[in-house]
Amino acid sequence: MLALFLIIVSALVLTAWLLSIDMFINAGKAKGYSMANSGKLWFIGIIATPLVVGLYVAALPDNRKIVFEQGSSQSSRSTSDDDALPEV
């Protein structure tokens, strides 16, 4: 009975492990990266931990075109004296 319980728990943990790796890779895709060679991330996630993949994806800068368009329109406007930092 205990062996069956351990097998079920192990299967659930492995499933959660793999689903979390998949979610982190999808988050990288949502940031605008192709993740064409996501096999490396799968390898790291399986051997190390999905948290390593999550930290890697969280550290990636946002690469979506929408963000760059918004940033360029905001940087093109002129800054006023209210936007400037006070002198120290």
N, C-alpha and C positions, 0 to 999 in steps of 0.2 A: 504494500500500500504506500509506503514511504517512497519507494522507487518511482512509482507512478506519479506521485505528487512532485517529486524533483524533476521528472521529465517534463511535466506540464509547465512548471515554473520556469524551467530552462528555455522551453519553447517560447513562452510569453516574453521573457527577457530578450531573447534573440530577435524576436519579431519587433519589439519596441526599439531595439538597437538599430536594426536595419531601416525601420520607418523614420527614425530621427535623422539618420544619415541622408535619406532621400529628401526629407523636409529641408535640411540645411543646403543641399545641392539645389533644390528648387528656389530657395531664398537667394542663392547666388545668381540663378537665372533671372529672378525678379529684379535684381540689381542691375541687370543689363549685360551680364557676361554669358558667353555661349556655353561654357562648361563642356566643350566638346571632348576633352580628355578628363572626364570626371572619374575615370577609373583610378586615377591617383588618389582622389578624395575618398573613394570607396575603400581603397586599400588602407589608407591612413585611418579612416573611421573604424574599419573592422579590426585592424591590428592594435591601434592605440585606443581611441574612444571617440564617440560622436561629438563630444565636447570640443575636441581639437578641430574638427571640421567646422563646428559652429563658430569657434574663435577666428578661424581663418576667413570664413565668409563674412563675419561681422567686421573684420578689419579691412575688407575690400571697400574702396570708395564707390560711391554710386556712379554708375556708368550709363545711365539712361539718357537718351537724347533730350527728353523733356526737361530734365534738371539743368542741362547745359544751356538750353534756350532761355529758361527763366533766369539763370544766373547772368547770362550775357545782357539781357534786357535790363536787369537791375544794376549792373555795373556801368551801363552806358548812360544812365541818368546822372545829372550833375549833383554833386554833394553840396549841401548847404552848410552854414556855420554851425547849425544845430547838430549835424552829424559828426562834426569833428570832435576829437578827444581834447579835454582841457589840458593845458600845459602844466607840467609838474614843477 
